[in-house]
Amino acid sequence: MDLNGTCPAQVQGGVVPERIEADYIIETSDDPRRAAEAAAGEQSSGTFVPVPGETPELKQRSAARIEALDLLETVSTPSLPGSAGTPPDGHFQRARVTLSWPLDNLGPSLPNLVATVAGNLFELKQFSGLRLLDIRLPDAFGGAYPGPKFGIVGTRRLAGVHQRPIVGTIVKPSVGFGPAETANLTQTMCEAGLDFIKDDELQSDGPHCPFDDRARAVMRVVNEHADRTGRKVMFAFNITGEIDQMRRRHDLVLKLGGTCVMASLNSVGLVGMIELGRFSQLPIHAHRNGWGYLSRAPMLGWSYIAWQKIWRLAGADHMHVNGLANKFSEPDDSVIASARECLTPMFADKPCLAMPVFSSGQSAKQVPPTYAALGSADLIFAAGGGIMAHPGGPAAGVAALREAWDTTLRNAPSAASADFGPVEAKAS
């Protein structure tokens, strides 16, 4: 390990071993390197006391390493309770740390990856703050998991939308409608010219609106509209549930001619999403509801940059990224960084690109700044209240949104040569 805190790759038999890397921001009352060493030990071969079996040979083979450690600012108040000790100078030190692990510790396993990079670290008393910023994975993970089966290219093909964003809405009220009312609203939205409609994440399979009845009623409307116009609106049915329930609901949507299903990531969990990604024959619209409890405290939890990679690899085709001037607490620069990351390849031979979904308090007024900030038309732009509560009615809300996007793209400085992303040229 050199003076800058980096540790050169250790070569075994002339071959540089593949390693998993994770970046963190830490805050500690301890020496930052000592705290980082505690984290590396806890998450690999070590524990809180030396044990006889942790030989130098075993450490060489299996121990996590500190690849980089850069000191940042100090603060006078700890971000989180429960940390050990009071710093001698009264200041808690923050640092950016990169840890790495040999792939052989766990193999290309997403559930065990999460346990490794985001396990007991958050509880360690050496830290008064710890946040996972990013992860980088060996190519073996790309070979072990399907990634998005449809992604941007497949979603555009099924929605029949190219060279512009997919414009959509959310069924509102979120709950309370029965199957017939949901179908009636769907018909209005289809006739108004929307590309995409989704269930609210709160709408599942309650007695007032059973899933099967809702799916049949909605798809009857969608299919009749497609027969008349030659264009099928994509409806994302919320199939969130236990694995057998999700499989059965998926199969019904497929049988009815549907083109999208939706799952709440934090509800179905990683293993549920992996299984859904493996059996799904439809694009998976991945909703991140609950994201705030993983992210809102700035010195605790996950960055979306790291978190979304897990779900893309598991099979998410669309990833919610919030929206500009949203109704939540997330700032605009974070929203755009999240969306750009969804459009950034994960592996050279397997990009795993997902369509970013802009939602949450969106309307026509956010259209120009969204395109200006993202610089790509590869997105789903969904407005619920922005359409349903339009003074002229839902159809007028759709028209305003479509006009806003048409005008924005037409008037963009480089509209003629804009980067519309991987519409047909790149694999998902």
C-alpha positions as CSV (number, residue, x, y, z in Angstrom):
1,M,0.0,0.0,0.0
2,D,1.5,3.4,-1.0
3,L,1.4,6.7,0.7
4,N,-1.8,7.7,-1.1
5,G,-3.7,4.8,0.4
6,T,-3.8,2.8,-2.8
7,C,-2.8,-0.9,-2.9
8,P,-1.4,-2.2,-6.1
9,A,-3.1,-5.3,-7.6
10,Q,-1.6,-8.5,-6.3
11,V,-0.7,-10.8,-9.1
12,Q,-1.2,-14.5,-8.7
13,G,0.7,-16.6,-11.3
14,G,1.0,-13.6,-13.5
15,V,-2.7,-12.9,-13.7
16,V,-4.4,-10.0,-12.0
17,P,-7.3,-11.4,-10.0
18,E,-10.8,-10.0,-10.7
19,R,-12.0,-7.9,-7.8
20,I,-15.2,-6.2,-6.7
21,E,-14.8,-2.6,-5.8
22,A,-17.0,-0.3,-3.7
23,D,-16.7,3.4,-2.9
24,Y,-17.9,4.9,0.4
25,I,-17.9,8.1,2.2
26,I,-17.2,7.6,5.9
27,E,-17.2,9.7,9.0
28,T,-15.4,8.6,12.1
29,S,-13.9,9.7,15.4
30,D,-11.1,7.2,14.9
31,D,-8.2,7.4,12.6
32,P,-9.8,7.0,9.1
33,R,-7.4,4.3,8.0
34,R,-8.0,2.3,11.2
35,A,-11.7,2.6,10.7
36,A,-11.5,1.6,7.1
37,E,-9.4,-1.4,8.1
38,A,-12.1,-2.4,10.6
39,A,-14.6,-2.3,7.8
40,A,-12.5,-4.3,5.4
41,G,-11.9,-7.0,8.1
42,E,-15.6,-7.1,9.1
43,Q,-16.7,-7.6,5.5
44,S,-14.1,-10.3,4.6
45,S,-11.8,-12.6,6.6
46,G,-11.5,-10.7,9.9
47,T,-13.6,-10.0,12.9
48,F,-13.3,-7.9,16.1
49,V,-10.5,-10.0,17.5
50,P,-7.6,-11.9,15.9
51,V,-8.5,-15.6,15.3
52,P,-6.0,-18.4,14.7
53,G,-7.4,-19.4,11.4
54,E,-6.8,-16.0,9.7
55,T,-3.3,-16.8,8.5
56,P,-1.2,-14.5,6.3
57,E,-1.9,-16.9,3.4
58,L,-5.7,-16.7,4.0
59,K,-5.5,-12.9,4.2
60,Q,-3.6,-12.8,1.0
61,R,-6.3,-14.9,-0.7
62,S,-9.5,-13.6,0.9
63,A,-9.1,-10.3,2.8
64,A,-10.7,-7.1,1.6
65,R,-8.3,-4.3,0.7
66,I,-8.2,-0.6,1.0
67,E,-7.6,0.5,-2.5
68,A,-7.9,4.3,-1.9
69,L,-8.4,6.6,1.0
70,D,-8.8,10.4,0.5
71,L,-9.4,12.7,3.5
72,L,-12.3,15.2,3.1
73,E,-13.7,17.8,5.6
74,T,-14.2,17.5,9.3
75,V,-17.4,18.2,11.2
76,S,-17.9,19.0,14.9
77,T,-21.1,16.9,15.3
78,P,-21.5,13.2,14.5
79,S,-24.1,12.5,11.8
80,L,-25.4,9.3,13.5
81,P,-25.8,8.3,17.1
82,G,-24.0,5.3,18.6
83,S,-20.4,5.8,17.4
84,A,-17.6,5.1,19.7
85,G,-15.3,7.6,21.3
86,T,-14.9,11.4,21.2
87,P,-12.2,12.7,18.8
88,P,-9.3,14.3,20.6
89,D,-9.7,17.6,18.7
90,G,-13.5,17.5,18.8
91,H,-13.8,17.0,15.1
92,F,-15.1,13.9,13.2
93,Q,-13.1,13.2,10.0
94,R,-14.8,12.3,6.8
95,A,-13.1,10.5,4.0
96,R,-13.8,8.8,0.7
97,V,-12.7,5.1,0.8
98,T,-12.5,2.4,-1.9
99,L,-12.6,-1.2,-0.7
100,S,-12.1,-4.3,-2.9
101,W,-12.8,-8.0,-2.5
102,P,-11.7,-11.0,-4.6
103,L,-14.5,-12.4,-6.6
104,D,-13.7,-15.9,-5.2
105,N,-15.1,-14.8,-1.8
106,L,-18.6,-14.9,-3.0
107,G,-18.8,-15.7,-6.7
108,P,-21.1,-13.7,-9.1
109,S,-24.0,-13.6,-6.7
110,L,-26.1,-10.5,-6.3
111,P,-27.6,-11.4,-2.9
112,N,-24.2,-12.1,-1.5
113,L,-22.7,-9.0,-3.1
114,V,-25.2,-6.9,-1.1
115,A,-24.2,-8.7,2.1
116,T,-20.6,-8.0,1.2
117,V,-20.6,-4.3,0.2
118,A,-23.6,-3.2,2.4
119,G,-23.8,-5.6,5.3
120,N,-22.6,-5.0,8.9
121,L,-20.7,-1.9,7.8
122,F,-23.6,0.4,8.7
123,E,-23.7,-0.9,12.3
124,L,-20.0,-0.6,13.1
125,K,-19.3,1.7,16.0
126,Q,-16.2,3.1,14.3
127,F,-18.5,5.1,12.1
128,S,-20.7,8.1,12.8
129,G,-21.6,8.1,9.1
130,L,-21.2,5.7,6.2
131,R,-22.7,5.8,2.7
132,L,-22.2,3.5,-0.3
133,L,-21.5,5.6,-3.3
134,D,-20.7,3.2,-6.2
135,I,-19.8,-0.3,-7.0
136,R,-17.8,-1.8,-9.9
137,L,-18.3,-5.5,-10.8
138,P,-16.2,-8.1,-12.7
139,D,-17.7,-9.2,-16.0
140,A,-18.7,-12.5,-14.3
141,F,-21.7,-10.7,-12.9
142,G,-22.8,-9.8,-16.4
143,G,-22.6,-13.4,-17.4
144,A,-24.5,-14.7,-14.3
145,Y,-27.6,-12.5,-14.6
146,P,-30.0,-11.6,-17.5
147,G,-29.9,-7.9,-17.1
148,P,-32.7,-6.0,-18.9
149,K,-34.3,-8.3,-21.6
150,F,-36.0,-5.3,-23.3
151,G,-34.3,-2.2,-22.1
152,I,-34.5,0.9,-24.3
153,V,-34.7,-0.8,-27.7
154,G,-37.3,-3.3,-26.7
155,T,-39.5,-0.8,-24.8
156,R,-39.5,1.5,-27.8
157,R,-40.4,-1.3,-30.2
158,L,-43.3,-2.5,-28.1
159,A,-44.6,1.1,-27.4
160,G,-44.1,2.1,-31.0
161,V,-42.3,5.3,-30.0
162,H,-38.9,6.3,-31.6
163,Q,-36.8,9.5,-31.6
164,R,-38.7,11.1,-28.7
165,P,-39.5,10.3,-25.1
166,I,-42.3,7.9,-24.1
167,V,-45.0,10.0,-22.6
168,G,-47.2,8.5,-20.0
169,T,-49.4,8.8,-16.9
170,I,-50.2,7.1,-13.6
171,V,-53.8,6.0,-12.8
172,K,-55.1,8.6,-10.4
173,P,-56.7,8.4,-7.9
174,S,-54.0,5.9,-6.8
175,V,-56.6,3.6,-5.3
176,G,-60.4,3.6,-5.1
177,F,-61.3,2.9,-8.7
178,G,-62.7,-0.5,-9.6
179,P,-61.8,-2.4,-12.8
180,A,-64.5,-0.6,-14.9
181,E,-63.5,2.8,-13.7
182,T,-59.8,2.0,-14.4
183,A,-60.7,0.8,-17.9
184,N,-62.8,3.9,-18.6
185,L,-59.8,6.2,-17.6
186,T,-57.5,4.0,-19.7
187,Q,-59.8,4.5,-22.7
188,T,-59.7,8.3,-22.2
189,M,-55.9,8.3,-22.0
190,C,-55.5,6.0,-25.1
191,E,-57.8,8.3,-27.1
192,A,-55.8,11.4,-25.9
193,G,-52.7,10.0,-27.4
194,L,-50.6,8.7,-24.5
195,D,-47.9,6.1,-25.1
196,F,-47.8,4.6,-21.6
197,I,-50.0,4.2,-18.6
198,K,-49.1,2.5,-15.3
199,D,-50.9,1.3,-12.2
200,D,-50.0,3.3,-9.1
201,E,-47.7,1.3,-6.8
202,L,-50.5,1.2,-4.2
203,Q,-52.9,-0.5,-6.6
204,S,-52.4,-4.3,-6.4
205,D,-55.1,-7.0,-5.9
206,G,-57.5,-5.7,-3.3
207,P,-61.2,-6.8,-3.1
208,H,-62.4,-3.6,-4.6
209,C,-60.2,-3.9,-7.7
210,P,-59.0,-7.5,-8.1
211,F,-56.0,-7.9,-10.3
212,D,-57.5,-10.3,-12.8
213,D,-60.6,-8.3,-13.3
214,R,-58.6,-5.1,-13.7
215,A,-56.2,-6.6,-16.2
216,R,-59.0,-8.0,-18.4
217,A,-61.0,-4.8,-18.4
218,V,-58.0,-2.6,-19.1
219,M,-56.6,-4.9,-21.9
220,R,-60.0,-5.1,-23.5
221,V,-59.8,-1.3,-23.9
222,V,-56.1,-1.3,-25.0
223,N,-56.6,-4.0,-27.5
224,E,-59.7,-2.4,-29.0
225,H,-57.8,0.9,-29.4
226,A,-54.9,-1.0,-31.0
227,D,-57.3,-2.7,-33.4
228,R,-58.7,0.7,-34.5
229,T,-55.5,2.7,-34.7
230,G,-52.7,0.1,-35.2
231,R,-51.0,1.4,-32.1
232,K,-51.0,-0.4,-28.7
233,V,-50.6,1.7,-25.6
234,M,-48.2,0.2,-23.1
235,F,-49.9,-0.4,-19.7
236,A,-47.6,-1.4,-16.8
237,F,-49.7,-3.6,-14.5
238,N,-48.5,-3.8,-10.9
239,I,-47.9,-7.5,-10.3
240,T,-46.0,-6.9,-7.0
241,G,-46.6,-9.9,-4.7
242,E,-45.1,-13.2,-3.7
243,I,-43.1,-15.0,-6.4
244,D,-45.9,-17.4,-7.4
245,Q,-48.4,-14.5,-7.5
246,M,-46.1,-12.5,-9.7
247,R,-45.7,-15.4,-12.1
248,R,-49.4,-16.0,-12.4
249,R,-50.2,-12.3,-12.9
250,H,-47.4,-11.9,-15.4
251,D,-48.8,-14.9,-17.3
252,L,-52.2,-13.4,-17.4
253,V,-51.0,-10.0,-18.7
254,L,-49.0,-11.9,-21.4
255,K,-52.0,-14.0,-22.4
256,L,-54.2,-10.9,-22.7
257,G,-51.7,-9.2,-25.0
258,G,-50.2,-6.8,-22.5
259,T,-46.7,-5.3,-23.1
260,C,-45.4,-4.4,-19.6
261,V,-45.5,-5.4,-15.9
262,M,-44.5,-3.5,-12.9
263,A,-42.9,-4.4,-9.5
264,S,-42.0,-2.5,-6.4
265,L,-38.3,-3.3,-5.8
266,N,-38.2,-2.8,-2.1
267,S,-41.4,-4.9,-1.6
268,V,-40.4,-7.9,-3.7
269,G,-36.8,-7.8,-2.6
270,L,-33.7,-8.7,-4.6
271,V,-34.4,-12.5,-4.9
272,G,-38.0,-11.8,-6.0
273,M,-36.7,-9.4,-8.7
274,I,-34.1,-11.8,-9.9
275,E,-36.7,-14.5,-10.3
276,L,-39.1,-12.1,-12.0
277,G,-36.3,-11.0,-14.3
278,R,-35.6,-14.6,-15.3
279,F,-39.2,-15.7,-16.1
280,S,-40.6,-12.5,-17.5
281,Q,-41.4,-12.3,-21.2
282,L,-42.4,-8.6,-20.8
283,P,-40.5,-5.4,-19.9
284,I,-40.3,-4.9,-16.2
285,H,-41.1,-1.4,-14.9
286,A,-39.2,-1.1,-11.7
287,H,-40.7,1.2,-9.0
288,R,-38.4,2.4,-6.3
289,N,-41.0,3.4,-3.7
290,G,-39.4,3.4,-0.3
291,W,-36.2,4.7,-1.7
292,G,-36.1,7.5,0.8
293,Y,-35.4,5.3,3.8
294,L,-32.2,4.1,2.0
295,S,-31.0,7.5,0.9
296,R,-32.4,10.5,2.6
297,A,-29.9,10.8,5.4
298,P,-26.8,12.1,3.6
299,M,-24.3,10.2,5.7
300,L,-26.2,6.9,5.7
301,G,-27.4,4.3,3.2
302,W,-26.9,4.1,-0.5
303,S,-26.3,6.4,-3.4
304,Y,-28.7,5.7,-6.3
305,I,-25.6,5.3,-8.5
306,A,-24.7,2.1,-6.7
307,W,-28.3,0.9,-5.9
308,Q,-29.7,1.0,-9.4
309,K,-26.9,-1.2,-10.8
310,I,-28.1,-4.1,-8.6
311,W,-31.6,-3.9,-10.1
312,R,-30.6,-3.4,-13.7
313,L,-28.5,-6.5,-13.5
314,A,-31.4,-8.4,-12.0
315,G,-33.6,-7.5,-14.9
316,A,-35.2,-4.1,-14.5
317,D,-36.0,-2.5,-17.9
318,H,-37.3,0.8,-16.6
319,M,-35.9,2.5,-13.4
320,H,-37.7,5.3,-11.6
321,V,-35.4,8.3,-11.0
322,N,-37.8,10.9,-9.6
323,G,-38.2,14.1,-11.6
324,L,-37.1,17.7,-11.7
325,A,-38.9,20.1,-9.3
326,N,-40.4,17.0,-7.8
327,K,-42.8,16.7,-4.8
328,F,-40.1,14.8,-2.8
329,S,-36.9,16.0,-1.1
330,E,-34.4,15.0,-3.9
331,P,-32.5,17.9,-5.6
332,D,-32.5,18.2,-9.4
333,D,-28.8,17.4,-9.8
334,S,-29.3,14.1,-8.1
335,V,-32.2,13.2,-10.3
336,I,-30.2,13.9,-13.5
337,A,-27.2,12.0,-12.2
338,S,-29.5,9.0,-11.5
339,A,-31.0,9.1,-15.0
340,R,-27.6,9.4,-16.7
341,E,-26.4,6.4,-14.8
342,C,-29.3,4.3,-16.1
343,L,-28.0,5.1,-19.6
344,T,-24.4,4.3,-18.8
345,P,-23.2,0.8,-19.8
346,M,-22.3,-1.5,-16.9
347,F,-20.0,-3.9,-18.9
348,A,-18.3,-3.5,-22.3
349,D,-20.1,-6.6,-23.7
350,K,-23.3,-6.2,-21.8
351,P,-24.5,-2.6,-21.3
352,C,-27.6,-3.4,-19.3
353,L,-29.1,-0.1,-20.2
354,A,-32.4,0.8,-18.5
355,M,-35.0,3.4,-19.5
356,P,-35.0,6.1,-16.8
357,V,-38.5,7.0,-15.7
358,F,-39.2,10.7,-14.7
359,S,-42.1,10.9,-12.4
360,S,-43.3,12.7,-9.2
361,G,-45.0,16.0,-9.6
362,Q,-44.2,16.3,-13.3
363,S,-46.1,18.4,-15.8
364,A,-45.4,20.2,-19.1
365,K,-43.3,22.9,-17.3
366,Q,-40.6,20.3,-16.4
367,V,-40.2,19.2,-20.0
368,P,-37.6,21.8,-21.4
369,P,-35.3,21.6,-18.3
370,T,-35.5,17.8,-18.3
371,Y,-34.3,17.5,-21.9
372,A,-31.7,20.2,-21.5
373,A,-30.2,18.6,-18.4
374,L,-30.3,14.9,-19.6
375,G,-29.4,15.6,-23.2
376,S,-31.2,12.4,-24.4
377,A,-34.7,11.5,-25.4
378,D,-34.4,8.0,-24.0
379,L,-36.8,8.3,-21.1
380,I,-40.3,7.7,-19.9
381,F,-41.9,11.0,-18.8
382,A,-44.9,10.2,-16.6
383,A,-47.3,12.8,-15.2
384,G,-50.2,11.8,-12.9
385,G,-51.7,14.8,-11.3
386,G,-50.1,16.9,-14.1
387,I,-52.5,15.3,-16.5
388,M,-55.5,14.3,-14.4
389,A,-55.8,17.7,-12.7
390,H,-55.3,19.8,-15.8
391,P,-57.9,22.6,-16.0
392,G,-59.0,21.4,-19.3
393,G,-59.4,17.8,-18.3
394,P,-57.1,14.8,-18.8
395,A,-57.1,14.9,-22.6
396,A,-56.0,18.5,-22.5
397,G,-53.3,17.5,-20.0
398,V,-52.0,14.9,-22.4
399,A,-52.1,17.4,-25.3
400,A,-50.1,19.9,-23.3
401,L,-47.5,17.4,-22.4
402,R,-47.1,16.1,-26.0
403,E,-46.9,19.7,-27.3
404,A,-44.3,20.5,-24.7
405,W,-42.1,17.6,-25.8
406,D,-42.6,18.3,-29.5
407,T,-41.7,21.9,-29.1
408,T,-38.7,21.2,-26.9
409,L,-37.2,18.7,-29.3
410,R,-37.9,20.9,-32.4
411,N,-36.3,24.0,-30.8
412,A,-33.4,22.3,-29.2
413,P,-30.1,23.8,-30.5
414,S,-28.9,20.5,-31.8
415,A,-32.3,18.9,-32.4
416,A,-31.3,17.8,-35.9
417,S,-28.4,15.8,-34.5
418,A,-29.4,15.2,-30.9
419,D,-28.2,12.2,-29.1
420,F,-31.3,10.1,-28.9
421,G,-29.3,7.2,-27.4
422,P,-29.6,3.6,-28.3
423,V,-32.9,3.6,-30.2
424,E,-31.7,1.0,-32.6
425,A,-28.0,1.2,-32.7
426,K,-27.1,-0.1,-29.3
427,A,-28.1,-3.2,-27.4
428,S,-29.8,-3.0,-24.1
